[in-house]
Amino acid sequence: MSTQSARISDQDLLHLRAAVALAREAYEAGDGPFGTVLVDPEGTVLWSGRNHDGGGDETQHPELAVAQWSVTLSPEVRAASTVYTSGEHCPMCSAAHGWMGLGRIVYAVSSAQLLRWREEWGAPLPPVAALPIQHVVPSLIADGPSPELEEELRALHHAAYERAAHG
Ligand code: ZN
């Protein structure tokens, strides 16, 4: 029996893996390891991007960038599209997503998992509360985490923490 959440399909996993690849690209560029992909109802990738916080602007999250970009879409397409992301939205990005009326979110690791890992490593905790997406946008469908991707992301986040701590 698969450990995959029943709510995350094989097609979802494909898009999640693309988001994780973007997270790795961000890490390799010196930014936080987070990546995001926006997919329309036909399965077409409309937008993909990654974190850009390495320059000091801590709000450069791909989940915020995609919500802002989505103004170019009709409200109907926004509502019917899915945002795949390597890490669950933070409250800032959840709020932007909710305000723009975007559709379902699928995340590979939850904010609670990330927080637990940071606690284990003795890493500084983020200044913003790790609220679940649905505490910010109650009506939204949000599916995750994806156990298949947990180990890979744990290693990636650990490497990012070690780099931040020790250079
Ligand atoms: Zn965010």
Backbone and ligand atoms as CSV (ligand in chain L), in Angstrom:
chain,resi,resn,atom,element,x,y,z
A,1,MET,N,N,0.848,-1.198,0.000
A,1,MET,CA,C,0.000,0.000,0.000
A,1,MET,C,C,0.886,1.251,0.000
A,2,SER,N,N,0.504,2.198,-0.831
A,2,SER,CA,C,1.265,3.444,-0.939
A,2,SER,C,C,1.107,4.280,0.332
A,3,THR,N,N,2.179,4.993,0.661
A,3,THR,CA,C,2.081,5.927,1.784
A,3,THR,C,C,1.549,7.276,1.316
A,4,GLN,N,N,1.371,7.424,-0.012
A,4,GLN,CA,C,0.896,8.688,-0.564
A,4,GLN,C,C,-0.512,8.991,-0.071
A,5,SER,N,N,-0.740,10.236,0.318
A,5,SER,CA,C,-2.087,10.676,0.674
A,5,SER,C,C,-3.022,10.420,-0.501
A,6,ALA,N,N,-4.190,9.878,-0.209
A,6,ALA,CA,C,-5.161,9.567,-1.268
A,6,ALA,C,C,-5.569,10.811,-2.043
A,7,ARG,N,N,-5.419,11.957,-1.411
A,7,ARG,CA,C,-5.864,13.187,-2.072
A,7,ARG,C,C,-4.813,13.739,-3.023
A,8,ILE,N,N,-3.610,13.153,-3.007
A,8,ILE,CA,C,-2.556,13.603,-3.921
A,8,ILE,C,C,-2.388,12.538,-4.997
A,9,SER,N,N,-2.765,12.882,-6.246
A,9,SER,CA,C,-2.721,11.927,-7.352
A,9,SER,C,C,-1.309,11.836,-7.920
A,10,ASP,N,N,-1.109,10.871,-8.830
A,10,ASP,CA,C,0.186,10.759,-9.506
A,10,ASP,C,C,0.489,12.033,-10.294
A,11,GLN,N,N,-0.545,12.615,-10.891
A,11,GLN,CA,C,-0.374,13.860,-11.647
A,11,GLN,C,C,0.049,15.004,-10.698
A,12,ASP,N,N,-0.575,15.030,-9.530
A,12,ASP,CA,C,-0.186,16.028,-8.518
A,12,ASP,C,C,1.288,15.865,-8.154
A,13,LEU,N,N,1.692,14.612,-7.967
A,13,LEU,CA,C,3.067,14.340,-7.534
A,13,LEU,C,C,4.073,14.841,-8.577
A,14,LEU,N,N,3.697,14.699,-9.841
A,14,LEU,CA,C,4.547,15.176,-10.944
A,14,LEU,C,C,4.794,16.691,-10.804
A,15,HIS,N,N,3.723,17.428,-10.552
A,15,HIS,CA,C,3.857,18.888,-10.404
A,15,HIS,C,C,4.584,19.246,-9.105
A,16,LEU,N,N,4.347,18.455,-8.062
A,16,LEU,CA,C,5.069,18.700,-6.803
A,16,LEU,C,C,6.566,18.505,-6.995
A,17,ARG,N,N,6.930,17.481,-7.777
A,17,ARG,CA,C,8.364,17.243,-8.025
A,17,ARG,C,C,8.973,18.427,-8.769
A,18,ALA,N,N,8.217,19.051,-9.659
A,18,ALA,CA,C,8.713,20.251,-10.361
A,18,ALA,C,C,8.931,21.387,-9.359
A,19,ALA,N,N,8.019,21.509,-8.392
A,19,ALA,CA,C,8.173,22.554,-7.361
A,19,ALA,C,C,9.412,22.274,-6.499
A,20,VAL,N,N,9.659,20.997,-6.211
A,20,VAL,CA,C,10.834,20.638,-5.415
A,20,VAL,C,C,12.117,20.921,-6.205
A,21,ALA,N,N,12.097,20.663,-7.512
A,21,ALA,CA,C,13.278,20.967,-8.353
A,21,ALA,C,C,13.568,22.469,-8.310
A,22,LEU,N,N,12.525,23.296,-8.308
A,22,LEU,CA,C,12.714,24.748,-8.209
A,22,LEU,C,C,13.253,25.136,-6.836
A,23,ALA,N,N,12.829,24.418,-5.807
A,23,ALA,CA,C,13.346,24.673,-4.456
A,23,ALA,C,C,14.851,24.394,-4.416
A,24,ARG,N,N,15.261,23.319,-5.085
A,24,ARG,CA,C,16.692,22.988,-5.129
A,24,ARG,C,C,17.464,24.057,-5.903
A,25,GLU,N,N,16.874,24.524,-6.996
A,25,GLU,CA,C,17.500,25.589,-7.791
A,25,GLU,C,C,17.681,26.849,-6.925
A,26,ALA,N,N,16.656,27.165,-6.123
A,26,ALA,CA,C,16.745,28.334,-5.240
A,26,ALA,C,C,17.880,28.154,-4.238
A,27,TYR,N,N,17.951,26.970,-3.642
A,27,TYR,CA,C,19.023,26.691,-2.675
A,27,TYR,C,C,20.388,26.879,-3.331
A,28,GLU,N,N,20.536,26.323,-4.534
A,28,GLU,CA,C,21.835,26.395,-5.217
A,28,GLU,C,C,22.213,27.835,-5.582
A,29,ALA,N,N,21.205,28.698,-5.718
A,29,ALA,CA,C,21.456,30.119,-6.028
A,29,ALA,C,C,21.655,30.960,-4.764
A,30,GLY,N,N,21.603,30.313,-3.595
A,30,GLY,CA,C,21.818,31.061,-2.350
A,30,GLY,C,C,20.538,31.581,-1.717
A,31,ASP,N,N,19.393,31.158,-2.242
A,31,ASP,CA,C,18.099,31.583,-1.702
A,31,ASP,C,C,17.482,30.458,-0.868
A,32,GLY,N,N,16.378,30.780,-0.191
A,32,GLY,CA,C,15.672,29.774,0.591
A,32,GLY,C,C,15.108,28.679,-0.312
A,33,PRO,N,N,15.110,27.416,0.147
A,33,PRO,CA,C,14.721,26.299,-0.712
A,33,PRO,C,C,13.206,26.129,-0.849
A,34,PHE,N,N,12.602,26.985,-1.658
A,34,PHE,CA,C,11.158,26.908,-1.892
A,34,PHE,C,C,10.873,27.145,-3.372
A,35,GLY,N,N,9.973,26.325,-3.941
A,35,GLY,CA,C,9.583,26.486,-5.338
A,35,GLY,C,C,8.096,26.249,-5.516
A,36,THR,N,N,7.542,26.853,-6.571
A,36,THR,CA,C,6.092,26.873,-6.768
A,36,THR,C,C,5.746,26.780,-8.255
A,37,VAL,N,N,4.667,26.058,-8.551
A,37,VAL,CA,C,4.186,25.911,-9.926
A,37,VAL,C,C,2.671,26.137,-9.930
A,38,LEU,N,N,2.180,26.891,-10.911
A,38,LEU,CA,C,0.733,27.113,-11.073
A,38,LEU,C,C,0.265,26.353,-12.307
A,39,VAL,N,N,-0.765,25.528,-12.141
A,39,VAL,CA,C,-1.235,24.648,-13.218
A,39,VAL,C,C,-2.731,24.889,-13.451
A,40,ASP,N,N,-3.107,25.046,-14.731
A,40,ASP,CA,C,-4.526,25.311,-15.028
A,40,ASP,C,C,-5.309,23.992,-15.072
A,41,PRO,N,N,-6.639,24.068,-15.231
A,41,PRO,CA,C,-7.448,22.835,-15.154
A,41,PRO,C,C,-7.108,21.814,-16.250
A,42,GLU,N,N,-6.521,22.265,-17.355
A,42,GLU,CA,C,-6.136,21.327,-18.425
A,42,GLU,C,C,-4.772,20.696,-18.164
A,43,GLY,N,N,-4.122,21.104,-17.079
A,43,GLY,CA,C,-2.818,20.521,-16.754
A,43,GLY,C,C,-1.650,21.316,-17.322
A,44,THR,N,N,-1.930,22.487,-17.895
A,44,THR,CA,C,-0.866,23.325,-18.455
A,44,THR,C,C,-0.209,24.149,-17.349
A,45,VAL,N,N,1.121,24.140,-17.324
A,45,VAL,CA,C,1.852,24.957,-16.345
A,45,VAL,C,C,1.812,26.406,-16.808
A,46,LEU,N,N,1.197,27.279,-16.018
A,46,LEU,CA,C,1.050,28.690,-16.381
A,46,LEU,C,C,2.179,29.546,-15.829
A,47,TRP,N,N,2.733,29.139,-14.696
A,47,TRP,CA,C,3.753,29.963,-14.020
A,47,TRP,C,C,4.594,29.029,-13.155
A,48,SER,N,N,5.882,29.294,-13.106
A,48,SER,CA,C,6.714,28.565,-12.144
A,48,SER,C,C,7.778,29.523,-11.639
A,49,GLY,N,N,8.140,29.360,-10.395
A,49,GLY,CA,C,9.138,30.266,-9.828
A,49,GLY,C,C,9.658,29.730,-8.513
A,50,ARG,N,N,10.615,30.480,-7.968
A,50,ARG,CA,C,11.281,30.030,-6.747
A,50,ARG,C,C,11.519,31.197,-5.817
A,51,ASN,N,N,11.936,30.877,-4.635
A,51,ASN,CA,C,12.253,31.888,-3.630
A,51,ASN,C,C,13.445,32.746,-4.082
A,52,HIS,N,N,13.392,34.041,-3.721
A,52,HIS,CA,C,14.487,34.966,-4.042
A,52,HIS,C,C,14.841,35.813,-2.822
A,53,ASP,N,N,14.895,35.204,-1.640
A,53,ASP,CA,C,15.113,36.014,-0.428
A,53,ASP,C,C,16.589,36.234,-0.089
A,54,GLY,N,N,17.495,35.673,-0.917
A,54,GLY,CA,C,18.924,35.747,-0.604
A,54,GLY,C,C,19.464,37.173,-0.552
A,55,GLY,N,N,18.806,38.095,-1.272
A,55,GLY,CA,C,19.259,39.484,-1.293
A,55,GLY,C,C,18.833,40.286,-0.076
A,56,GLY,N,N,18.050,39.657,0.822
A,56,GLY,CA,C,17.662,40.348,2.049
A,56,GLY,C,C,16.183,40.709,2.119
A,57,ASP,N,N,15.469,40.667,0.973
A,57,ASP,CA,C,14.023,40.914,1.013
A,57,ASP,C,C,13.331,39.611,1.394
A,58,GLU,N,N,12.957,39.516,2.659
A,58,GLU,CA,C,12.411,38.268,3.202
A,58,GLU,C,C,10.992,37.971,2.732
A,59,THR,N,N,10.416,38.897,1.925
A,59,THR,CA,C,9.058,38.649,1.418
A,59,THR,C,C,9.068,38.074,-0.002
A,60,GLN,N,N,10.258,37.758,-0.531
A,60,GLN,CA,C,10.352,37.284,-1.923
A,60,GLN,C,C,10.024,35.791,-2.016
A,61,HIS,N,N,8.810,35.438,-1.645
A,61,HIS,CA,C,8.356,34.045,-1.677
A,61,HIS,C,C,7.652,33.775,-3.016
A,62,PRO,N,N,7.877,32.587,-3.615
A,62,PRO,CA,C,7.210,32.301,-4.890
A,62,PRO,C,C,5.688,32.216,-4.755
A,63,GLU,N,N,5.213,31.841,-3.552
A,63,GLU,CA,C,3.754,31.724,-3.366
A,63,GLU,C,C,3.082,33.107,-3.365
A,64,LEU,N,N,3.840,34.128,-2.970
A,64,LEU,CA,C,3.334,35.508,-3.064
A,64,LEU,C,C,3.440,35.994,-4.507
A,65,ALA,N,N,4.575,35.695,-5.145
A,65,ALA,CA,C,4.797,36.138,-6.533
A,65,ALA,C,C,3.732,35.575,-7.468
A,66,VAL,N,N,3.361,34.306,-7.273
A,66,VAL,CA,C,2.378,33.696,-8.185
A,66,VAL,C,C,0.992,34.302,-7.951
A,67,ALA,N,N,0.679,34.640,-6.708
A,67,ALA,CA,C,-0.621,35.273,-6.432
A,67,ALA,C,C,-0.683,36.637,-7.115
A,68,GLN,N,N,0.415,37.386,-7.068
A,68,GLN,CA,C,0.446,38.701,-7.708
A,68,GLN,C,C,0.389,38.568,-9.233
A,69,TRP,N,N,1.103,37.569,-9.764
A,69,TRP,CA,C,1.097,37.351,-11.220
A,69,TRP,C,C,-0.299,36.956,-11.712
A,70,SER,N,N,-1.057,36.279,-10.863
A,70,SER,CA,C,-2.336,35.710,-11.296
A,70,SER,C,C,-3.366,36.773,-11.644
A,71,VAL,N,N,-3.075,38.049,-11.410
A,71,VAL,CA,C,-3.986,39.120,-11.830
A,71,VAL,C,C,-4.158,39.101,-13.347
A,72,THR,N,N,-3.204,38.504,-14.072
A,72,THR,CA,C,-3.289,38.418,-15.535
A,72,THR,C,C,-4.324,37.379,-15.984
A,73,LEU,N,N,-4.812,36.545,-15.082
A,73,LEU,CA,C,-5.784,35.502,-15.425
A,73,LEU,C,C,-7.201,35.972,-15.096
A,74,SER,N,N,-8.182,35.341,-15.733
A,74,SER,CA,C,-9.579,35.641,-15.376
A,74,SER,C,C,-9.870,35.043,-14.002
A,75,PRO,N,N,-10.846,35.600,-13.288
A,75,PRO,CA,C,-11.210,35.024,-11.992
A,75,PRO,C,C,-11.592,33.539,-12.096
A,76,GLU,N,N,-12.210,33.159,-13.225
A,76,GLU,CA,C,-12.632,31.764,-13.395
A,76,GLU,C,C,-11.424,30.836,-13.495
A,77,VAL,N,N,-10.429,31.267,-14.286
A,77,VAL,CA,C,-9.224,30.427,-14.434
A,77,VAL,C,C,-8.461,30.371,-13.115
A,78,ARG,N,N,-8.383,31.510,-12.420
A,78,ARG,CA,C,-7.697,31.514,-11.112
A,78,ARG,C,C,-8.329,30.484,-10.176
A,79,ALA,N,N,-9.653,30.525,-10.084
A,79,ALA,CA,C,-10.353,29.652,-9.131
A,79,ALA,C,C,-10.199,28.177,-9.497
A,80,ALA,N,N,-10.028,27.893,-10.809
A,80,ALA,CA,C,-9.961,26.506,-11.253
A,80,ALA,C,C,-8.531,25.979,-11.322
A,81,SER,N,N,-7.550,26.838,-11.061
A,81,SER,CA,C,-6.149,26.425,-11.149
A,81,SER,C,C,-5.641,25.921,-9.800
A,82,THR,N,N,-4.516,25.216,-9.857
A,82,THR,CA,C,-3.921,24.633,-8.646
A,82,THR,C,C,-2.507,25.164,-8.471
A,83,VAL,N,N,-2.163,25.537,-7.252
A,83,VAL,CA,C,-0.797,25.942,-6.923
A,83,VAL,C,C,-0.102,24.790,-6.214
A,84,TYR,N,N,0.995,24.311,-6.802
A,84,TYR,CA,C,1.831,23.264,-6.202
A,84,TYR,C,C,3.046,23.930,-5.597
A,85,THR,N,N,3.391,23.544,-4.382
A,85,THR,CA,C,4.497,24.230,-3.747
A,85,THR,C,C,5.287,23.273,-2.863
A,86,SER,N,N,6.600,23.509,-2.794
A,86,SER,CA,C,7.457,22.579,-2.055
A,86,SER,C,C,7.216,22.663,-0.561
A,87,GLY,N,N,6.830,23.852,-0.062
A,87,GLY,CA,C,6.529,24.036,1.353
A,87,GLY,C,C,5.210,24.770,1.504
A,88,GLU,N,N,4.431,24.356,2.485
A,88,GLU,CA,C,3.121,24.990,2.703
A,88,GLU,C,C,3.255,26.513,2.791
A,89,HIS,N,N,2.251,27.207,2.254
A,89,HIS,CA,C,2.241,28.670,2.284
A,89,HIS,C,C,2.388,29.203,3.714
A,90,CYS,N,N,3.132,30.308,3.846
A,90,CYS,CA,C,3.146,31.046,5.112
A,90,CYS,C,C,1.890,31.927,5.146
A,91,PRO,N,N,1.572,32.537,6.287
A,91,PRO,CA,C,0.344,33.342,6.364
A,91,PRO,C,C,0.306,34.486,5.341
A,92,MET,N,N,1.453,35.110,5.069
A,92,MET,CA,C,1.490,36.189,4.066
A,92,MET,C,C,1.031,35.663,2.701
A,93,CYS,N,N,1.582,34.523,2.307
A,93,CYS,CA,C,1.283,33.974,0.977
A,93,CYS,C,C,-0.118,33.368,0.944
A,94,SER,N,N,-0.551,32.741,2.042
A,94,SER,CA,C,-1.929,32.233,2.109
A,94,SER,C,C,-2.911,33.374,1.901
A,95,ALA,N,N,-2.657,34.497,2.571
A,95,ALA,CA,C,-3.569,35.638,2.456
A,95,ALA,C,C,-3.601,36.159,1.026
A,96,ALA,N,N,-2.444,36.295,0.391
A,96,ALA,CA,C,-2.390,36.773,-1.000
A,96,ALA,C,C,-3.156,35.812,-1.913
A,97,HIS,N,N,-2.959,34.515,-1.706
A,97,HIS,CA,C,-3.652,33.473,-2.474
A,97,HIS,C,C,-5.167,33.625,-2.301
A,98,GLY,N,N,-5.596,33.788,-1.056
A,98,GLY,CA,C,-7.020,33.921,-0.761
A,98,GLY,C,C,-7.623,35.188,-1.356
A,99,TRP,N,N,-6.886,36.307,-1.244
A,99,TRP,CA,C,-7.395,37.567,-1.796
A,99,TRP,C,C,-7.566,37.484,-3.303
A,100,MET,N,N,-6.668,36.756,-3.997
A,100,MET,CA,C,-6.743,36.668,-5.455
A,100,MET,C,C,-7.721,35.595,-5.923
A,101,GLY,N,N,-8.268,34.821,-5.030
A,101,GLY,CA,C,-9.257,33.815,-5.421
A,101,GLY,C,C,-8.684,32.658,-6.194
A,102,LEU,N,N,-7.423,32.335,-5.909
A,102,LEU,CA,C,-6.824,31.169,-6.553
A,102,LEU,C,C,-7.428,29.892,-5.971
A,103,GLY,N,N,-7.246,28.774,-6.700
A,103,GLY,CA,C,-7.866,27.500,-6.312
A,103,GLY,C,C,-7.013,26.683,-5.372
A,104,ARG,N,N,-7.154,25.373,-5.518
A,104,ARG,CA,C,-6.532,24.403,-4.626
A,104,ARG,C,C,-5.023,24.614,-4.469
A,105,ILE,N,N,-4.523,24.303,-3.289
A,105,ILE,CA,C,-3.079,24.265,-3.031
A,105,ILE,C,C,-2.686,22.825,-2.704
A,106,VAL,N,N,-1.559,22.381,-3.285
A,106,VAL,CA,C,-0.964,21.094,-2.912
A,106,VAL,C,C,0.472,21.373,-2.480
A,107,TYR,N,N,0.825,20.956,-1.261
A,107,TYR,CA,C,2.185,21.224,-0.763
A,107,TYR,C,C,2.889,19.920,-0.416
A,108,ALA,N,N,4.230,19.943,-0.567
A,108,ALA,CA,C,5.011,18.728,-0.312
A,108,ALA,C,C,5.278,18.541,1.178
A,109,VAL,N,N,5.675,19.605,1.869
A,109,VAL,CA,C,5.858,19.520,3.330
A,109,VAL,C,C,5.039,20.639,3.981
A,110,SER,N,N,4.569,20.357,5.184
A,110,SER,CA,C,3.741,21.333,5.893
A,110,SER,C,C,4.608,22.303,6.686
A,111,SER,N,N,4.027,23.441,7.031
A,111,SER,CA,C,4.733,24.406,7.884
A,111,SER,C,C,5.042,23.788,9.244
A,112,ALA,N,N,4.152,22.946,9.741
A,112,ALA,CA,C,4.377,22.285,11.033
A,112,ALA,C,C,5.595,21.359,10.967
A,113,GLN,N,N,5.742,20.636,9.836
A,113,GLN,CA,C,6.924,19.771,9.664
A,113,GLN,C,C,8.201,20.601,9.662
A,114,LEU,N,N,8.199,21.689,8.886
A,114,LEU,CA,C,9.383,22.558,8.798
A,114,LEU,C,C,9.766,23.088,10.177
A,115,LEU,N,N,8.751,23.470,10.935
A,115,LEU,CA,C,8.989,24.004,12.271
A,115,LEU,C,C,9.593,22.926,13.184
A,116,ARG,N,N,9.038,21.713,13.096
A,116,ARG,CA,C,9.555,20.587,13.900
A,116,ARG,C,C,11.014,20.316,13.577
A,117,TRP,N,N,11.330,20.310,12.275
A,117,TRP,CA,C,12.715,20.063,11.869
A,117,TRP,C,C,13.634,21.142,12.433
A,118,ARG,N,N,13.220,22.399,12.310
A,118,ARG,CA,C,14.066,23.497,12.806
A,118,ARG,C,C,14.281,23.372,14.319
A,119,GLU,N,N,13.236,22.952,15.009
A,119,GLU,CA,C,13.380,22.750,16.461
A,119,GLU,C,C,14.401,21.645,16.743
A,120,GLU,N,N,14.322,20.548,15.998
A,120,GLU,CA,C,15.262,19.430,16.147
A,120,GLU,C,C,16.707,19.876,15.931
A,121,TRP,N,N,16.903,20.757,14.936
A,121,TRP,CA,C,18.262,21.181,14.574
A,121,TRP,C,C,18.758,22.311,15.471
A,122,GLY,N,N,17.881,22.838,16.324
A,122,GLY,CA,C,18.262,23.988,17.132
A,122,GLY,C,C,18.364,25.261,16.307
A,123,ALA,N,N,17.642,25.291,15.186
A,123,ALA,CA,C,17.676,26.459,14.291
A,123,ALA,C,C,16.755,27.550,14.832
A,124,PRO,N,N,17.048,28.812,14.514
A,124,PRO,CA,C,16.145,29.889,14.934
A,124,PRO,C,C,14.750,29.677,14.331
A,125,LEU,N,N,13.735,29.983,15.098
A,125,LEU,CA,C,12.373,29.820,14.600
A,125,LEU,C,C,11.980,31.051,13.789
A,126,PRO,N,N,11.127,30.861,12.767
A,126,PRO,CA,C,10.738,32.009,11.939
A,126,PRO,C,C,9.952,33.036,12.750
A,127,PRO,N,N,10.005,34.316,12.349
A,127,PRO,CA,C,9.305,35.372,13.099
A,127,PRO,C,C,7.794,35.362,12.883
A,128,VAL,N,N,7.331,34.613,11.862
A,128,VAL,CA,C,5.898,34.575,11.537
A,128,VAL,C,C,5.348,33.205,11.927
A,129,ALA,N,N,4.169,33.188,12.549
A,129,ALA,CA,C,3.569,31.935,13.007
A,129,ALA,C,C,3.329,30.981,11.836
A,130,ALA,N,N,3.560,29.694,12.078
A,130,ALA,CA,C,3.365,28.665,11.053
A,130,ALA,C,C,1.896,28.218,11.031
A,131,LEU,N,N,1.010,29.141,10.688
A,131,LEU,CA,C,-0.416,28.812,10.662
A,131,LEU,C,C,-0.736,27.932,9.460
A,132,PRO,N,N,-1.560,26.910,9.640
A,132,PRO,CA,C,-2.018,26.149,8.471
A,132,PRO,C,C,-2.772,27.072,7.510
A,133,ILE,N,N,-2.669,26.757,6.215
A,133,ILE,CA,C,-3.315,27.585,5.180
A,133,ILE,C,C,-4.783,27.843,5.518
A,134,GLN,N,N,-5.474,26.792,5.951
A,134,GLN,CA,C,-6.925,26.939,6.165
A,134,GLN,C,C,-7.282,27.775,7.390
A,135,HIS,N,N,-6.289,28.094,8.228
A,135,HIS,CA,C,-6.559,29.051,9.300
A,135,HIS,C,C,-6.625,30.471,8.736
A,136,VAL,N,N,-5.976,30.672,7.573
A,136,VAL,CA,C,-5.959,31.991,6.933
A,136,VAL,C,C,-7.062,32.092,5.870
A,137,VAL,N,N,-7.243,31.004,5.104
A,137,VAL,CA,C,-8.256,30.974,4.035
A,137,VAL,C,C,-9.160,29.762,4.288
A,138,PRO,N,N,-10.187,29.915,5.119
A,138,PRO,CA,C,-10.944,28.752,5.602
A,138,PRO,C,C,-11.616,27.911,4.519
A,139,SER,N,N,-12.003,28.526,3.401
A,139,SER,CA,C,-12.770,27.759,2.410
A,139,SER,C,C,-11.880,27.026,1.409
A,140,LEU,N,N,-10.586,27.199,1.506
A,140,LEU,CA,C,-9.681,26.668,0.487
A,140,LEU,C,C,-9.448,25.161,0.649
A,141,ILE,N,N,-9.307,24.466,-0.484
A,141,ILE,CA,C,-8.876,23.064,-0.455
A,141,ILE,C,C,-7.354,23.053,-0.491
A,142,ALA,N,N,-6.738,22.488,0.542
A,142,ALA,CA,C,-5.268,22.395,0.611
A,142,ALA,C,C,-4.909,20.965,0.973
A,143,ASP,N,N,-4.091,20.319,0.110
A,143,ASP,CA,C,-3.712,18.922,0.313
A,143,ASP,C,C,-2.212,18.793,0.515
A,144,GLY,N,N,-1.827,18.005,1.476
A,144,GLY,CA,C,-0.430,17.758,1.773
A,144,GLY,C,C,-0.338,17.229,3.187
A,145,PRO,N,N,0.805,16.879,3.687
A,145,PRO,CA,C,2.056,16.791,2.927
A,145,PRO,C,C,2.120,15.518,2.077
A,146,SER,N,N,3.224,15.397,1.322
A,146,SER,CA,C,3.461,14.234,0.472
A,146,SER,C,C,4.619,13.434,1.050
A,147,PRO,N,N,4.340,12.285,1.668
A,147,PRO,CA,C,5.410,11.510,2.315
A,147,PRO,C,C,6.548,11.138,1.362
A,148,GLU,N,N,6.248,10.970,0.053
A,148,GLU,CA,C,7.288,10.605,-0.933
A,148,GLU,C,C,8.413,11.633,-0.988
A,149,LEU,N,N,8.094,12.883,-0.682
A,149,LEU,CA,C,9.073,13.952,-0.875
A,149,LEU,C,C,9.694,14.421,0.437
A,150,GLU,N,N,9.261,13.818,1.557
A,150,GLU,CA,C,9.677,14.317,2.867
A,150,GLU,C,C,11.193,14.250,3.082
A,151,GLU,N,N,11.798,13.086,2.791
A,151,GLU,CA,C,13.225,12.930,3.076
A,151,GLU,C,C,14.078,13.885,2.248
A,152,GLU,N,N,13.711,14.006,0.958
A,152,GLU,CA,C,14.466,14.888,0.063
A,152,GLU,C,C,14.404,16.336,0.563
A,153,LEU,N,N,13.215,16.764,0.982
A,153,LEU,CA,C,13.072,18.153,1.426
A,153,LEU,C,C,13.697,18.374,2.789
A,154,ARG,N,N,13.627,17.363,3.643
A,154,ARG,CA,C,14.279,17.492,4.946
A,154,ARG,C,C,15.792,17.717,4.750
A,155,ALA,N,N,16.384,16.937,3.838
A,155,ALA,CA,C,17.821,17.079,3.565
A,155,ALA,C,C,18.132,18.456,2.966
A,156,LEU,N,N,17.282,18.902,2.079
A,156,LEU,CA,C,17.503,20.201,1.432
A,156,LEU,C,C,17.406,21.343,2.454
A,157,HIS,N,N,16.391,21.280,3.314
A,157,HIS,CA,C,16.233,22.332,4.326
A,157,HIS,C,C,17.355,22.270,5.363
A,158,HIS,N,N,17.822,21.056,5.650
A,158,HIS,CA,C,18.922,20.941,6.594
A,158,HIS,C,C,20.191,21.577,6.019
A,159,ALA,N,N,20.433,21.308,4.730
A,159,ALA,CA,C,21.611,21.908,4.063
A,159,ALA,C,C,21.499,23.436,4.089
A,160,ALA,N,N,20.305,23.957,3.849
A,160,ALA,CA,C,20.121,25.427,3.859
A,160,ALA,C,C,20.354,25.977,5.252
A,161,TYR,N,N,19.874,25.261,6.268
A,161,TYR,CA,C,20.103,25.711,7.646
A,161,TYR,C,C,21.598,25.697,7.981
A,162,GLU,N,N,22.278,24.608,7.616
A,162,GLU,CA,C,23.721,24.503,7.905
A,162,GLU,C,C,24.497,25.641,7.221
A,163,ARG,N,N,24.111,25.943,6.001
A,163,ARG,CA,C,24.790,27.017,5.270
A,163,ARG,C,C,24.561,28.365,5.951
A,164,ALA,N,N,23.317,28.590,6.391
A,164,ALA,CA,C,23.007,29.863,7.057
A,164,ALA,C,C,23.732,29.969,8.394
A,165,ALA,N,N,23.866,28.830,9.086
A,165,ALA,CA,C,24.459,28.839,10.420
A,165,ALA,C,C,25.990,28.917,10.362
A,166,HIS,N,N,26.563,28.227,9.391
A,166,HIS,CA,C,28.028,28.082,9.383
A,166,HIS,C,C,28.699,28.619,8.141
A,167,GLY,N,N,27.913,29.097,7.184
A,167,GLY,CA,C,28.469,29.669,5.973
A,167,GLY,C,C,28.967,28.619,5.009
L,1,ZN,ZN,ZN,5.280,32.908,2.124
